Amino acid sequence: MSDFLTQFGEDLKTNISGFIAVSVTEIKSGVSYFSLSVDPSFDPELASAYNLEVAKAKLSAIKALNLDQKIENIMINLTSQIHIIDISEDGEYFIYLAVDSNKANLGMTKSVLNKYKKDIVGKL
């Protein structure tokens, strides 16, 4: 598992322009299985803890509204950053990714995340 996640983090860092940080967190427990940041002042595990609450709130809203839907991702646009909460296909984990909005190609970023999102289900 750790080899997969280490490779995952390095691939994101290398292949996503504007990469700032990433973490992989279990939704049910809040346990972060992996985190990586190129900015020492940016704590992806702390960010994941707060963004877990965002994901849980949206999951609760979906349940309250009796929607037969799954969250694919939640995107938060800040002044100079984009934060993406990408939920795994089985709904057990989420990838939290922060990128510099002036450097990132959103299409490429989402494409790379979708590739790994499928792999996470089988590897964790």
Contacts in CASP RR format, 6 or more apart in sequence:
PFRMAT RR
TARGET T0000
AUTHOR 0000-0000-0000
METHOD contacts of the structure
MODEL  1
MSDFLTQFGEDLKTNISGFIAVSVTEIKSGVSYFSLSVDPSFDPELASAY
NLEVAKAKLSAIKALNLDQKIENIMINLTSQIHIIDISEDGEYFIYLAVD
SNKANLGMTKSVLNKYKKDIVGKL
1 33 0 8 1.000
1 123 0 8 1.000
1 124 0 8 1.000
2 34 0 8 1.000
4 119 0 8 1.000
4 123 0 8 1.000
5 24 0 8 1.000
5 33 0 8 1.000
5 34 0 8 1.000
5 123 0 8 1.000
6 34 0 8 1.000
8 22 0 8 1.000
8 24 0 8 1.000
8 34 0 8 1.000
8 116 0 8 1.000
8 119 0 8 1.000
8 120 0 8 1.000
9 22 0 8 1.000
9 34 0 8 1.000
9 36 0 8 1.000
10 36 0 8 1.000
11 112 0 8 1.000
11 116 0 8 1.000
12 19 0 8 1.000
12 22 0 8 1.000
12 36 0 8 1.000
12 97 0 8 1.000
12 112 0 8 1.000
12 113 0 8 1.000
12 116 0 8 1.000
13 19 0 8 1.000
13 22 0 8 1.000
13 36 0 8 1.000
13 38 0 8 1.000
15 108 0 8 1.000
15 112 0 8 1.000
16 97 0 8 1.000
16 99 0 8 1.000
16 104 0 8 1.000
16 108 0 8 1.000
16 109 0 8 1.000
16 112 0 8 1.000
17 99 0 8 1.000
17 100 0 8 1.000
17 103 0 8 1.000
17 104 0 8 1.000
17 105 0 8 1.000
17 108 0 8 1.000
18 99 0 8 1.000
18 100 0 8 1.000
18 103 0 8 1.000
18 104 0 8 1.000
19 38 0 8 1.000
19 97 0 8 1.000
19 99 0 8 1.000
19 100 0 8 1.000
19 104 0 8 1.000
20 37 0 8 1.000
20 38 0 8 1.000
20 39 0 8 1.000
20 42 0 8 1.000
20 81 0 8 1.000
20 98 0 8 1.000
20 99 0 8 1.000
20 100 0 8 1.000
21 35 0 8 1.000
21 36 0 8 1.000
21 37 0 8 1.000
21 38 0 8 1.000
21 39 0 8 1.000
21 42 0 8 1.000
21 44 0 8 1.000
21 47 0 8 1.000
21 96 0 8 1.000
21 97 0 8 1.000
21 98 0 8 1.000
22 34 0 8 1.000
22 35 0 8 1.000
22 36 0 8 1.000
22 37 0 8 1.000
22 44 0 8 1.000
22 95 0 8 1.000
22 96 0 8 1.000
22 97 0 8 1.000
22 98 0 8 1.000
23 32 0 8 1.000
23 34 0 8 1.000
23 35 0 8 1.000
23 36 0 8 1.000
23 44 0 8 1.000
23 45 0 8 1.000
23 47 0 8 1.000
23 48 0 8 1.000
23 95 0 8 1.000
23 96 0 8 1.000
24 32 0 8 1.000
24 33 0 8 1.000
24 34 0 8 1.000
24 35 0 8 1.000
24 93 0 8 1.000
24 94 0 8 1.000
24 95 0 8 1.000
24 96 0 8 1.000
24 120 0 8 1.000
24 124 0 8 1.000
25 31 0 8 1.000
25 32 0 8 1.000
25 33 0 8 1.000
25 48 0 8 1.000
25 52 0 8 1.000
25 93 0 8 1.000
25 94 0 8 1.000
25 96 0 8 1.000
26 33 0 8 1.000
26 92 0 8 1.000
26 93 0 8 1.000
26 124 0 8 1.000
27 52 0 8 1.000
27 55 0 8 1.000
27 56 0 8 1.000
27 59 0 8 1.000
27 87 0 8 1.000
27 91 0 8 1.000
27 92 0 8 1.000
27 93 0 8 1.000
27 94 0 8 1.000
28 92 0 8 1.000
30 48 0 8 1.000
30 49 0 8 1.000
30 52 0 8 1.000
32 44 0 8 1.000
32 45 0 8 1.000
32 48 0 8 1.000
32 49 0 8 1.000
33 93 0 8 1.000
33 124 0 8 1.000
35 43 0 8 1.000
35 44 0 8 1.000
35 45 0 8 1.000
35 48 0 8 1.000
36 44 0 8 1.000
37 43 0 8 1.000
37 44 0 8 1.000
42 98 0 8 1.000
44 96 0 8 1.000
44 98 0 8 1.000
47 83 0 8 1.000
47 96 0 8 1.000
47 98 0 8 1.000
48 94 0 8 1.000
48 96 0 8 1.000
51 74 0 8 1.000
51 83 0 8 1.000
51 85 0 8 1.000
51 94 0 8 1.000
51 96 0 8 1.000
52 94 0 8 1.000
54 74 0 8 1.000
54 76 0 8 1.000
54 85 0 8 1.000
55 71 0 8 1.000
55 74 0 8 1.000
55 85 0 8 1.000
55 87 0 8 1.000
55 94 0 8 1.000
58 71 0 8 1.000
58 74 0 8 1.000
59 71 0 8 1.000
62 69 0 8 1.000
62 71 0 8 1.000
70 87 0 8 1.000
70 91 0 8 1.000
71 87 0 8 1.000
71 91 0 8 1.000
72 86 0 8 1.000
72 87 0 8 1.000
73 84 0 8 1.000
73 85 0 8 1.000
73 86 0 8 1.000
73 87 0 8 1.000
73 110 0 8 1.000
73 113 0 8 1.000
74 84 0 8 1.000
74 85 0 8 1.000
74 87 0 8 1.000
75 82 0 8 1.000
75 83 0 8 1.000
75 84 0 8 1.000
75 85 0 8 1.000
76 82 0 8 1.000
76 83 0 8 1.000
76 84 0 8 1.000
76 85 0 8 1.000
77 101 0 8 1.000
78 101 0 8 1.000
80 100 0 8 1.000
80 101 0 8 1.000
80 102 0 8 1.000
81 98 0 8 1.000
81 99 0 8 1.000
81 100 0 8 1.000
81 101 0 8 1.000
82 98 0 8 1.000
82 99 0 8 1.000
82 101 0 8 1.000
82 104 0 8 1.000
82 106 0 8 1.000
82 109 0 8 1.000
83 96 0 8 1.000
83 97 0 8 1.000
83 98 0 8 1.000
84 95 0 8 1.000
84 96 0 8 1.000
84 97 0 8 1.000
84 98 0 8 1.000
84 99 0 8 1.000
84 109 0 8 1.000
84 110 0 8 1.000
84 113 0 8 1.000
85 94 0 8 1.000
85 95 0 8 1.000
85 96 0 8 1.000
86 94 0 8 1.000
86 95 0 8 1.000
86 96 0 8 1.000
86 97 0 8 1.000
86 113 0 8 1.000
86 114 0 8 1.000
86 117 0 8 1.000
87 93 0 8 1.000
87 94 0 8 1.000
87 117 0 8 1.000
88 94 0 8 1.000
88 95 0 8 1.000
88 117 0 8 1.000
88 120 0 8 1.000
88 121 0 8 1.000
89 117 0 8 1.000
89 118 0 8 1.000
89 121 0 8 1.000
90 121 0 8 1.000
92 121 0 8 1.000
92 124 0 8 1.000
93 120 0 8 1.000
93 121 0 8 1.000
93 124 0 8 1.000
95 113 0 8 1.000
95 116 0 8 1.000
95 117 0 8 1.000
95 120 0 8 1.000
97 109 0 8 1.000
97 113 0 8 1.000
99 109 0 8 1.000
END
